[in-house]
Amino acid sequence: MIIKTKKYALDQKTYISLAMRSWVKHNWYWGFVPLGLIFINAILNITGVYPNWWIYLVIVLLTILYVLFWAVQFTGITQMEQTKALFQKYVYEIDSRQIMLKLNAREGGILKWDQIRSVTKDKTAYVMVVSNDQAMNGMKVNWLAKIVAKGMKDAQFLYLPYSIFTTENELKFMDTLLKRKGFLSEAEK
């Protein structure tokens, strides 16, 4: 069976929201660094070893700037010419071999299942994270570019809302297909 969806384009606000949510989900533990620094500074203030107030301000400011840096990165993706394809209207044809993204009858692309790193099923959609490992292989980049690429590893995904599927049977087949491919557990189905 082949699932053929309605035409759909990912909204830029939805993209930014999902990318930031994914980034927070994978990097929440870094929040302990500023909390630890604030705790250490509070102890130093209470004991009188090094009384200061400005360190609190610097820690909070740097934390906000760090989160804003990533928000700007994800917002910038929506404005780049190279990522225009993420926000075009596609008809998705999904089967057990591949996912075809069709702009029209002649233009489109193919995404093999081994290029999908993970799939999340939420209340309104399937979110399929596309692996960027093939694109990163053999690239010579500096340390900053590696950090940014690692932070952006979940920034390329397919967002397939349930509303683009034409029948309930297609949704059931999609669940079965994702379960067979090992992306969904029995509990998520």
N, C-alpha and C positions, 0 to 999 in steps of 0.2 A: 504494500500500500504506500502511496505517496501522499503526503500532506501538502496541500497547496493553500497558502494563507491569502488573506486580503492584502492589498498594498498598505505598507506602513513605513513611516519615517520616525526615527527616534527624536524626541524633542530635546533641545539643548539644555533646558532646565532640569529635565528628568535625568539626562546624562550626568550633569554636574552633581546633582543630588545623590545619585547612585554611586558615582565614583568617590565622592567624599565619604559616604557611608561605608563603602568598602575599605577606604584608606584608614578610617578611624577604627574599623573592626580589626584590621591587621596591625595597627600601630598603637593601640590604646595603652599598652604597658609603658610606653615612653613618657606617659603622664606622671609616672612615679619619680622621674628625675627632677622636675621642678618642685614636686611635693617634698621630696627628700631634701632639696636645697633650702626650701622654706623652713622645714623642720630643723635642720642643722643651724640655720641662721637664728631661729627662735631660741634654740638652746644657748647659742652664743650671746644673744641679747639678754636672756634671763640671768645667765651666770655673770654677765658683765665682762666677759673676755674680749669681745669685739662688738660693742654696741653700734648699731647702724640701722637705718630705715630704708636707705636707697636700694639695698640689695633686693628687697621685696618687689620694688617697682621694676627693677631690671629683669628679675626672673619672670614676672607676669608679662612684661612687655616682650621679652624674647619668646615666650611660649605663644603669645598671640601672633607674633610675626612668623613663627614657624608654621602655625596652622594656616595663616593667610598665604604663605608661600605656596603651600599645596593647593589651596583654593584657587589661586591665580594660575597654577599649572593646569588644573583641570578646566578652568574657564578658557584658558588660552588654546586648549585642544579644540574647543568648539569654533575658534576663529581661524584656525590654520587651513591653508589650501590642501595640505597633504591629508588631512583627516576629514575632508568634505564628504568622503564616501560613507562615513559613519552616520551621517544625518540625511542621506538620500532615501527616497521612497523605494522600497523593494517589495517584491512578491517573493516569499520564501517557499521553496519546494524542498521538503524534508523527507528523506527516506533512510534506510538502514546503512547506506554507503556514504552519504554526504548531505550537506545543506547547500542548496543553490540559492543565491541571492540574485534575483532578476530585476533589472531596471525596466527592461522591456523584452520583447521576444528575441532580440539579438544581443543585448548587452547584459552583463552580469558577472558573477564570479562564483567560484566553488569553494566551499569550506569543508575539508575532510573532518571526520569525527576525531581523529588523533590530534587535531589542532585545537580542540576544545579542552581546556584544563579543568574546569569545574562548571557545574550547573546548580543554580539555586532556584527553588520553586517557592515563590511567596504568594501572597493573597491575590495578586492581580496579574502576575507574569512569570515567565521563565527568564532567568538571567544567565546567559552562557558566557563565561569568561574565556576569551581567546588567548592562547599561549603566544607570547612574543619570543620564545626561545629560539626559533629558527631565524628570526630577524636579528637577534643579538649575537648569534654565533659568528665568530671571526671578526667582530667589529673591534677596532682599537679606539678606545675612548679613555678620557681621563677619569680620575676618581669621582669628581662631581657628577659627571654624566652617568657613571655607574650607579651612584646613589639615587639620582633622579629616575633612571630606568627601573631600578628596583622598586621605587615608590609608585611608579606608574604601571607595574606589571598587571594590575587588575583594571586598568583604565580602558582596555579594549574589550568590549563585550557586545553580545547581541541581546537586545531586550525584546522579548516576544510576549506582548500582553495577550491574555486569553481571548480578548475581543477580536483579534485578527484571525482566529481559527473559525472556520465556517460551520462546523458541526461539533456536537459533543463527542462523537466517535473519534474525531481527529485529536481532541484533547486526551482521550483515553489512550489512543495509539501513541501519542507523544510521550505520555507517562510510561507506557510499556517500553517504548524504544529507549528512553533515557535510563530506565531500570536495567534493560539488557546491556546497555553500554557501560553500566556501572556508575552512572552519575547520580541516580536517585536511589535511596534505600527504600525498603518496603514501607517504612513508617511515613515517608514523605509522599508516597503515592496516595 
